[in-house]
Amino acid sequence: MKALVLGGTGFVGRRLVERLTADGAAVTVLNRGRTGVQPGDGVERLIADRSDLDSMRSVLSGREWDAVFDVSGVVQAAGAADIGDLADLLADRVGRYVYVSSQSLYAMTGAFPWTEDSPQVAPDVATYGGFKAATESALLSRHGERGFPVTIARPAAIYGPYNNIYDMEAAMFRRLLEHRPVLLPYGGLVVCSYGHVDDLCAALTTMATHPAAVGEIFNVTTSAITSAGYVAALADVVGETAEIVPVPDALAENAEAPLFSRLFTPAHHAMLDAAKITGRLGVRPAYDLRRGHAHTLEWFLRSGGAFFDRALADPLWGRTFDLVHEADLAARLRGAQAVRSS
């Protein structure tokens, strides 16, 4: 397989490149060249800005691919660029265009689980979920009108090696390993769907070749769990007891600084149904939540993530956490609770 990965040095893209090369694919990555991460041996690298069509045309013209994996199709990287222009540029020169969308485009209706035909947010290239909705619409329109060979994955919250959203499992591992308090809002009842990055990459590679995937959308997830259940599961993986400190709703809604995982907020209340990808493509996750996080913890410890003396923030997402601030607030909350109880 000749594969082009748009992105390729971040999180999902980096892991996908490793899988593709291990499977014997001839892999090329295309990105803006702003990361210090270098592709592996034998991986070609193209430098272009996907928000600039002339830049993309200059490096892609005259080349053909068996599969293009678009893992950088987010508003932070693509800006207001029209995905249709890129699709037109690649028309007749790509066997399959695999677009990584997101569960974030589903509308909050109060009905779970979400299937692929559940209501969506309105297309809006200025927001994360709206950008995904607009991109899907443009790609599927070209499939319907011109036969553009697109297939779309809507993953759950992805975790695993190379995760560059640091206020997910990295922050939770730190809290638990260092015996720090875990601030838990909304009674621990916010539900979120999670999936291991390797399971997503396996789904993407299947979607790139399976004849039943063309023109289709697939949710990709492992399981859904409440925020309280998530904390308990990761505490079990780490082998520690979580010190839970409930956060009053008013404080959770008006906090001036991050206090807990962004996935613990109502904005990320989500539950995906993955029956379609299992039934039509035979794709089943290799990791459940506990086994997947045990695998991730091993990588986290090897990578040195447990030994940084400060929070981490990446230039794309800007997600961070402040363990000292969390501990100070937890102490105040415990003190207020003790006063009320006396």
N, C-alpha and C positions, 0 to 999 in steps of 0.2 A: 504493500500500500504506500502511495505517496500522500503524505498528510501535511497539511498546513495548519498550524495552531496560532490563532490570533490571540496574543498574550504569551503564555508559555514560560514565564519566569516568576509568576506570582504564586498563587496557591493552587487552585484547581489546574491551571494550565501547566504548572511545573510538574505536578504529579501525573498529569495526563501524558506529558512528553516522556516521562520515565516509563510509563506503561507501554506506550506506542513503540519506543525504541526497543524495549525488552521483547516485544512481539515481532520485531524484525522490520518495522515500518521505516521508510525513508522520511525523516521528519524535518520540517522547516518551521521555525517560529518567526512571527512578525510582531514587533512591538516598537515602542518609541525609544528604546535604548536608555531609559532613565534608571533602571535598576542595576545594582551591582552584581546580580546573579547572572552567571553565564550558562548558556545551554550546555548539555553534556557533549561528550566526544561524538563526533559524527553528525551532530545536529546543525543544520544551516540556520543562520540568523539573518533576517531582513529587518532593516530599520525604516520605519515609516510611521506617520501619525494618521490613525484611522479617521480622525475628524477632518482630514485634508484629502479630498479625492485625488487631486493631482499627485500627492505624495504616494498614495496607494497605487495609483495607475503606474507610476514610474517603476515600482518594484514588482508588480504582479503581471503586467502586460506580457502576453506571449507565453505564459506558463499555465500548466494544467495540473489538477490535483484529483486524486481519487476521493479525498475527503477534506473538507475544511471544518475545523472545530473552532467555533467562535466563543471563547471564554472571556473575552474582554469587552463584550457588548453591554457596557454599563454607562450610565450618563457621566460618571466621573472620567471615563477614558474616551468616550465617543462624542461627548458634548451634544450639540444639536445636529450632528451629522445624520444624513438620511441613509438608513441602512439599505434602502432600495437602490441607491446609487452603487453601493458595493455589490449588491446582488446582481445588478445589471453588468457590472464590470466582470463578474465571474461567470455569468451565464454562458452555458455551453462549454465551460472549461472546468467544471467541477462535478464529480460523480454524486456527492452528497454534501449538503451544507448542514452541519449540526450546530444548532444555536442553543446556548445555555441561558435560559430565562430564569424565572424565580417564582416561588410561592408568593412573593410580595405583590404580584399583580392581582391576586384574588381580592374581591371586595368583602368587607366585614359585614356579613348578613346575619350572623348568629347561628347559622346552620352548618353543622359539621357532619362527616368530613367533606373536604373539597374534592370534587372530581374535575376532570379536565374541562367539562362544560359548565362549571360553576360560574356565577357572575364575577366580572372583573372590574377593576377601577378604570376610569376613563383614560385613554391615551394622553400622555403629557410628557414631552421630552425633557421637562425640567425636574421631574421627580424620578426616584429609583423605580418604583413599581409602574408608574405611568410610562416611563421610557421602555420598559420591557413590553408593556401592552402595545405600544406604538410600533415597536420593532417586530413583534410577532405578526401584527396586522399587515405590515408591509411585506414581510417574507411570505406569508400564507397567500396574500393577494397575488404575488408573482407566481406562486405555485399553481393557483387556480387558473390564472390567465395564460401562463407561458410554460408551465411544467417545471418551474425551478425546483430542484430536488431537496427541499428543506425538510428537516425534522427537528422538533423542538423538545427540549428537556426542561421541566420545571422542578428543580430540586428543592428539597427542604433546607433547613439551616445546616450547612455543611461544616464538618469538623474533621480534624485529622492532621497528619504531618504537613508542615508549611503553612498552616492556617495563619493568615495575616490580619485577622480580626481578633485582636488580643483580649477583648473583654468577654470571650466565650470560655472555652475549656482552659486556656492558659491562665486566666485570672482565677478560675475556680481551683485549679490545681495548686496555685500559689497560696490561696487562702487556706486550703485544707492542709497542705504540707507544712505550712508555717503556723498552724493552729491559730489562725485569725478568724474573727467573726464573719459570718455570712449574712449580709443584710437581705431580707426576703420581703418583697412588697406584695400587696394584693392577696394576702393570705396564702401565697404559694400556689394559687389556683390557675395562673396563666398557663395555657397549653401551647406547646411548640412541637413541630415535627423536626426530627434530626436525621442526618444521614452521613455515613463515613465517606470521605473523599474518594477512597478506592472503589467503593460501590458505585459512586457517581461515574467515575472514569470507566468502569466496566460497562455501565449502561450506555455511555456515550459511544464507546467503540462498537457495541452491538448495534446501536442506532445508525452507525455509519455504514453498515453493510446489510442489515436485514431488509428484505424487500417490503415488508409490511410497515416499515417505519416512515416511508416517504409521505410527506404531507400530513403527518400526525403529530400530536402533542402528547407527551407522557410525563405524569408526575413521577418523581424519583425520590423515594424516602425509605426509611427503615421503620420508624415508629414514632408515635406522639406520646408526650409525657408532660405532666405538670411541672412547674418550676420547682416545687417542693420535691417531687419525685426525682427530678434531674439532680438536685443537690444531694439527695440520699444515694442515688446511683453512683455519682462520682466519689462521694465519701467512701462508699463500699470499695470502689476500685482502688482508691488511695490507701485504704486501710485505716482511716481516721474517723472520728466522730465530729460531725459538723456542729458548730456552735451557731444556731439559728437565732437571729435577732429580727423580729418582725418590724416592718417599716409602716407607719401609718399612711393611709392613702393620700392624705393631703400633702405630706412630705414627699412621697414618691412622685406625685404629680407636679411639684413645684421645686424640686431640687435644683440647685445652681450648678452642681457638679455631678458627674456620674457616681452612682452609689452601688450599682448592681448591674448584672448583665442586661444589655438592651433587649434581649429576648425575653426578659421577665416582665415586660410592659404589655398593656393591652394592644398596642399597635402591632405586636408580633404574635398575637393569639391565633394559632393556626393548626389545622390538622388535615393532612393530605391523605388521599386514597390512592394507593399505587397498584390497584388491581389491574389496570389496563396494561401497563408495561409487563406485568407478570403473565397475563393471559395471552397477549398478542406476540410478545417477543421472548417470553420465557425467562425474563430477567428477574432474579431474586437476590436480595442482598446477602453478602457473606458475613456481615457483622450485625449483631444486635447492639443495642445501646451500650450495654456493659462491656462486651467484648471489644467493641470498637474504641471505647475510651481507654480500656486497658492497653490496647495496642498503641493508642495515641500517647498515653502516659509514658510508655517505654521510650518512644521517640522524643518526647518533651524532656525527659531526664538526660538522654544522650546529647540532645542539642544544646544543653546548657540553659534552657529557659527557666529552670527552677532556681538559677543562681544570680539572675540579674538583680541589682539592688534598686532598680527603679522600674516604673511602668514603661511599657513599650507602646509606641504609636507609629503607624505606617503612613506614608505620604498619600496613599489612595483613600483609605477609609478614615484615618484619624481616630480610630477607636482606642481608647485608653482606659486606665483605671488607676485609682489612688488608694492604695491599701492603708496608708496612714490616716487619710481623711475618713475612710470607712471605719477604722478602729475608733477614732475619736467620736464619730457620730454614734457608733454602737454603744460606747460607754455612756454617752448622754441619754440614749434611749433606755438603756438598762437602769440608769439612775432615776429617770422619770418614772419608770415602771415600779421601782422599789418604793418611791414616794407614794404612788397611788395605792400600793398594796399595804402600806403601813397604817 
